[in-house]
Amino acid sequence: MMPANAGGIASAGGGMVTAVVSGDLILKQLTIDPKVVAEGDVSLIEDLVLSAVNAAFKKAQDTMAEEMKSVTGGLKIPGLF
């Protein structure tokens, strides 16, 4: 199992929404700038949240794959990533 700190952080909308995902692929934090909420554009908020969360998950998965690659010496082991 990969260390929980090998996760990913991503933002969308110029930092209006930020997502933090742990190395075990759990969404740990979601921050939304109050200015975005005040505008009341629900569709925009939904798009920004999806974008930030998906990017954070991708970064966490990429980090985990890199860590696993260093552990296995680059060998392709079936069932691992």
N, C-alpha and C positions, 0 to 999 in steps of 0.2 A: 504494500500500500504506500502511496506517495505521501510525503509530508503535507499536512493541511495548510502550511504557509506557502506552498508552491501554487498560488492561485493567480487570479487575473483581476485587473482593475481597468475599466473602460468608461469613457464618457461619450455623450452625444449632445448635439446642439450647442457646441462650444462650451461644454461643461455645465449645461443646464440640468442634465441628469447624469449621475454617476452610479455605476454598479460595481460591487466588490464580490467576487466569487472565490471561495476557498479551494484549496487543492483537491479536496474530496467532493468538489462540484456542488457545493451548497451556496446559494445566494445568501451572503452574510450581511450586506448593507445595500440600500438603495436610497440615494439622496436626490431630491427634486428641488430645484431652486424655487422659492416661493413666488418669484416673478412669473414663472411659467404657469403656475396654478392660478395666480391672480388674473391672467389673461383669459382664463376660462376655456381655452381651446382643447377640449378633451381629446380630439383626434391627434393633435400635435403631441400631447403628453403621452398618449399610448404609443405613438411611433417612436418617440425619444426613449421611452422605457424599453421597448422591444429592442431597439438598436443597441442601447448601452448594455443590457443584460446579455444579449446574444454575443456581442463583442467580448464581454468579460468571460463568458463561458469558453469562447474560442481561445482566448489568451491562456486561460487555465489549462485547457486541454493541450495546447501547444507546449506549455511549460512542462506539463506532466510527460508528454511524449519525449521531449528533450531530456528530461531527467531519466526516463526509462532507457533511452538510447545510451546514455552514459553508463548506466548500470549494466546493461546487456552487451556493451561494446559494439552496438550497432547491429547485432544479430536480430533477425526477424523471427521471433518466437510466436508460433500460432497461439491465438487466444489473448495475447497481450498487445493491445492497441492494434 
